Amino acid sequence: MDNSRTIDGKKYMWDGEEYPSETAAQERISEYQAEGFETELVEEDGKHYVFTRRVVTEVVVEGGPV
């Protein structure tokens, strides 16, 4: 399994887990979505994989100009 995939022009990262069922994958997807991630479910060879991405909406810079 590749660590990343481009789906609909957006890059997603694999969460590193193989889920034995769609139900188990959907439970994890719900957790990721509650944390603000976009998710995609991929099924290959009877196994389910969850890919996630999060868009940076705010950049915080610490310290002042040098």
C-alpha positions as CSV (number, residue, x, y, z in Angstrom):
1,M,0.0,0.0,0.0
2,D,1.3,3.4,-0.9
3,N,1.6,5.9,1.9
4,S,-0.2,8.6,-0.1
5,R,-2.8,8.8,-2.9
6,T,-4.1,11.6,-5.0
7,I,-7.9,11.4,-5.1
8,D,-9.9,14.0,-7.1
9,G,-6.8,16.1,-7.4
10,K,-6.2,16.2,-3.6
11,K,-3.3,14.4,-1.8
12,Y,-4.4,12.0,1.0
13,M,-2.1,10.1,3.4
14,W,-2.8,6.5,4.5
15,D,-3.3,6.1,8.2
16,G,-1.2,2.9,8.2
17,E,-4.0,0.5,9.2
18,E,-5.7,-2.3,7.3
19,Y,-9.3,-2.6,8.4
20,P,-11.0,-6.1,8.1
21,S,-14.4,-4.6,7.4
22,E,-16.0,-1.5,6.0
23,T,-17.8,-1.0,9.4
24,A,-14.5,-0.9,11.2
25,A,-13.1,1.6,8.7
26,Q,-16.2,3.8,8.9
27,E,-15.8,3.9,12.7
28,R,-12.3,5.2,12.3
29,I,-13.4,7.7,9.6
30,S,-16.0,9.1,12.0
31,E,-13.2,9.7,14.5
32,Y,-11.0,11.4,12.0
33,Q,-13.8,13.6,10.7
34,A,-14.6,14.7,14.3
35,E,-10.9,15.9,14.5
36,G,-11.3,18.0,11.3
37,F,-9.8,15.6,8.7
38,E,-11.1,15.0,5.2
39,T,-11.3,11.2,4.6
40,E,-11.5,8.7,1.8
41,L,-12.1,5.0,2.1
42,V,-10.4,2.6,-0.4
43,E,-11.1,-1.1,-0.7
44,E,-8.5,-3.4,-2.3
45,D,-8.4,-7.2,-2.2
46,G,-11.1,-7.4,0.4
47,K,-9.3,-5.0,2.8
48,H,-10.3,-1.5,3.7
49,Y,-7.9,1.5,3.9
50,V,-8.5,4.9,5.3
51,F,-6.8,8.0,3.7
52,T,-6.9,11.4,5.4
53,R,-6.0,15.0,4.7
54,R,-6.3,18.2,6.6
55,V,-6.1,21.6,5.0
56,V,-4.0,24.2,6.9
57,T,-6.4,27.1,7.6
58,E,-4.1,29.1,9.9
59,V,-0.4,29.6,10.2
60,V,1.0,30.7,13.5
61,V,4.5,32.3,13.4
62,E,6.3,32.4,16.7
63,G,8.9,35.2,17.5
64,G,9.4,38.5,15.9
65,P,11.3,39.7,12.9
66,V,15.1,39.2,13.1
